[in-house]
Amino acid sequence: MDDIDRRILDALRRDARTPYTEIADDVGVSEGTVRNRVDSLLEDGVIERFTVATSTGNVKAMIEIGVAMDVDTHEVGDRMVEWDPVDFVWQVSGEDDIVLVVDATDTGGVNELVSKAREQEEVVSTKTRLILDEKLG
């Protein structure tokens, strides 16, 4: 991956619907080059998916989860990512092991997810943080 790929990715991170012609003008390459580079980044798995950021008025939160030492966090995360209000499951280093990023209809929905997480036998602790404001970079 070179500087052109990074600049294309930066544009797509800000807005995945940015026309390739606009990205090409900003980066200083042809539209075909942008298209080919994006295709290659998709094939190589660098771009995993295109997504939509929403402003639904819902309650967004991070649920930080600690699990027992002998637990396969990939397996737990794979299970939790299937829960409806969960947008992302991050495996992290530090005090906690897994972070769920959720978009629930209200605080009751967040609380239900916290309870559901605590019911998992591998989970030893949870900590919840409501997201008060969000800016895209």
N, C-alpha and C positions, 0 to 999 in steps of 0.2 A: 504494500500500500504506500503510495507516495503522496506528495502535497496536494496534487489535483484530486485524488480520491478523498483526502481529508476535507478539502474545501467543499466538495460535492456532498459529503456526509453532513457537514455543518449546515449547509442549506436545507437538506432534507430533514434534519433534526428540528429545525425551526418551523418548517412547514413542509410536510411530505407531499403536498399537492402543488408545490412550486413547479411551474412548467420547465421542462428541460431547456428550452430556449433561454429562459431567464437565468437559469443556473449557468448555462454556457457563456452568456454575456458577462456574468459576474466573475467567472473563473478564467475566462479568456481562451476558451476552446470551442469547438463546434458542438452543435446539438447532438450529432451522431456520436461524438466522443463521450458526451455525458451519458447518453443512452447505453452505449457499450460498456462504460465503466460501471453504471448501476447494475446492468445485467451480470457483469462479472462479480460485483460485490454480493449480489443475491446468490449466485451459484457457489461462491466461496463461503457462504454463511456469515459474512461480515454484516450484511443487512439481514436480519432475521424476519422482520415483518414491517409493514407500514401500519400505523395506528392513528387513532383519532383522540385528540384531547377534548374533553367536554367541560362545559360549565352548566351543570344540571341543577345546581342549588342543593345537591346532595351533601351529605357529611362525608368528608374524606379523612382517612386516618391511617396511621401506621401502627400495626400491632407487632410488637417486638416479642419474639418467642425464644425462650431458652429450652433446650432439650437435654436429656440425659447424655452422658459422655459416650455411651456405646451405641448411639442411635445413628442410623443412616439419614442424614438431613435431606439428601436428594429424594429419598422415598417419601419422607414426611412432606416435603415441599411439593412433590408431584401430586400428592393427595389433596393438599390444601388449595392448590391453584384451580382445582375444579369447583371450589365453593363459589357460588354466584357473585357476590359483591366483590370478590378479590380480583384486582386488576393485575397485580404483580406479586411474585414471590421472590424475594432476594435471599440468597445465602450470604451471610455477612460474618466478618471477624469481630472479635471483641466480646463484650459482656453477654450478648445474645447471639443466637445462631441463625435465626430466620426472621425476616421481616415481611409481613403481609401489608401491601398497600391496597386499601379498600375504598370503595365508593358506594356507601350505603345510603338508603333513603332518609335515615334519621339516626340519632344517637342510639335508639333502641336496636336498630340493625347492627350497629357497631358492637353493642354489648352482646348481642346474640352470637356474633363471630368470636368475640373474646371467650364467651362461655363454651362455644364449640371447640375452640382451640384448647381450652383447659381440660376438656373431656378426653383429649387424646392421651393415651397412656404414656407416650414419649415426652410429653410437655411437662417441664418442671417449673416454668415461670412465664409470666406475660407482663408486658408493659405497653400501655396504649398512649398514643400521641395523636391528638386531633390536628389536622392540617388546617391552619387558619388562612393561609394565602399561598398562592402558587404562581410562579413566573416561569415562563419557558425561556430557555437560553438559546 
